[in-house]
Amino acid sequence: AFTIHNPNPTEPRRRKVAANWTATLRSFATPPFPLFDIDEVLRAAADVGFETTRSNVRSQMHALVSRGRVERVSDGVFRLTSEGAREIGGEGLTEGTVADETAADTLEEPAAA
């Protein structure tokens, strides 16, 4: 058996966002943080050369919500938190930057195919 060493046992271990997800989510990391849905994440992933599935995106969004990196605005609609944006290297973000909570809470309807 092995033990995972936590150098500061009074604080919980914090997993970093993986590089492929960091690259994918970076386009959503400029305040005021835009809303995005699963389809937009899939397009952003494709734009950075990251092949993933709808199921994987849903799973990752669930994990990021539970870790406080992403906020679930409504069913299937998300927004990065300030902490999440800082972690993935959002533009113009420094320690203490707060998201503009007055950002529009609506997504444009997808164009008909």
C-alpha positions as CSV (number, residue, x, y, z in Angstrom):
1,A,0.0,0.0,0.0
2,F,1.0,3.6,-0.5
3,T,0.2,6.9,1.1
4,I,-0.4,10.2,-0.7
5,H,1.6,12.9,1.0
6,N,-0.3,16.1,1.7
7,P,2.3,18.7,2.7
8,N,-0.4,20.8,4.5
9,P,-2.8,18.3,6.2
10,T,-5.0,21.1,7.6
11,E,-6.1,22.0,4.0
12,P,-7.8,19.6,1.6
13,R,-5.8,18.5,-1.4
14,R,-6.8,20.6,-4.5
15,R,-6.7,18.9,-7.9
16,K,-5.7,21.2,-10.7
17,V,-7.7,21.3,-13.9
18,A,-6.1,19.1,-16.5
19,A,-4.2,20.8,-19.4
20,N,-6.7,19.7,-22.1
21,W,-9.6,21.2,-20.1
22,T,-7.7,24.3,-19.3
23,A,-7.1,25.0,-23.0
24,T,-10.8,24.2,-23.7
25,L,-12.2,26.5,-21.0
26,R,-9.8,29.4,-21.5
27,S,-12.2,31.0,-24.1
28,F,-14.8,31.4,-21.3
29,A,-12.4,32.9,-18.8
30,T,-12.6,36.7,-19.5
31,P,-14.8,38.7,-17.2
32,P,-17.7,39.2,-17.3
33,F,-17.6,35.5,-17.6
34,P,-19.9,34.3,-20.4
35,L,-22.5,31.6,-20.0
36,F,-21.8,28.4,-21.9
37,D,-23.5,25.1,-22.6
38,I,-22.3,21.6,-23.4
39,D,-22.3,22.2,-27.2
40,E,-20.1,25.3,-26.8
41,V,-17.6,23.3,-24.7
42,L,-17.5,20.7,-27.4
43,R,-16.8,23.4,-30.0
44,A,-14.1,25.0,-27.8
45,A,-12.5,21.5,-27.3
46,A,-12.5,20.9,-31.1
47,D,-11.0,24.4,-31.6
48,V,-8.0,23.4,-29.4
49,G,-7.6,19.9,-30.9
50,F,-9.1,18.1,-27.9
51,E,-11.3,15.2,-28.9
52,T,-14.0,14.5,-26.3
53,T,-17.6,13.4,-26.0
54,R,-20.8,15.0,-24.8
55,S,-20.8,12.5,-21.9
56,N,-17.3,13.4,-20.9
57,V,-18.1,17.1,-21.0
58,R,-21.1,16.6,-18.8
59,S,-19.0,14.6,-16.3
60,Q,-16.2,17.2,-16.3
61,M,-18.7,20.0,-15.7
62,H,-20.2,18.1,-12.8
63,A,-16.7,17.7,-11.3
64,L,-15.8,21.3,-11.8
65,V,-19.1,22.5,-10.3
66,S,-18.4,20.3,-7.2
67,R,-14.9,21.7,-6.9
68,G,-16.1,25.3,-7.2
69,R,-14.4,26.0,-10.5
70,V,-17.7,26.3,-12.5
71,E,-21.1,27.5,-11.5
72,R,-24.3,25.8,-12.8
73,V,-26.5,28.7,-13.8
74,S,-29.4,26.5,-14.9
75,D,-29.8,23.0,-16.3
76,G,-27.0,22.6,-18.8
77,V,-25.8,26.2,-18.6
78,F,-22.6,27.1,-16.8
79,R,-20.2,29.9,-16.0
80,L,-16.6,29.8,-14.7
81,T,-16.1,31.1,-11.2
82,S,-13.4,33.6,-10.5
83,E,-11.4,30.8,-8.9
84,G,-11.8,28.6,-11.9
85,A,-10.9,31.4,-14.3
86,R,-7.8,32.2,-12.3
87,E,-6.7,28.6,-12.2
88,I,-6.9,28.2,-16.0
89,G,-5.2,31.5,-16.7
90,G,-8.1,33.8,-17.6
91,E,-7.1,37.1,-19.2
92,G,-6.6,40.0,-16.8
93,L,-7.3,38.0,-13.7
94,T,-5.3,38.3,-10.5
95,E,-5.8,37.2,-6.9
96,G,-9.0,38.9,-5.7
97,T,-10.6,39.5,-9.1
98,V,-14.3,38.9,-8.8
99,A,-16.6,37.9,-11.7
100,D,-19.2,40.4,-12.8
101,E,-22.3,38.8,-11.4
102,T,-24.6,41.0,-13.5
103,A,-23.6,39.3,-16.7
104,A,-26.5,38.3,-18.9
105,D,-28.1,35.1,-17.7
106,T,-29.4,34.0,-21.1
107,L,-27.8,32.1,-24.0
108,E,-28.6,32.8,-27.6
109,E,-30.8,30.2,-29.2
110,P,-28.7,27.9,-31.4
111,A,-29.2,28.5,-35.1
112,A,-31.5,26.0,-36.8
113,A,-29.7,23.3,-38.7
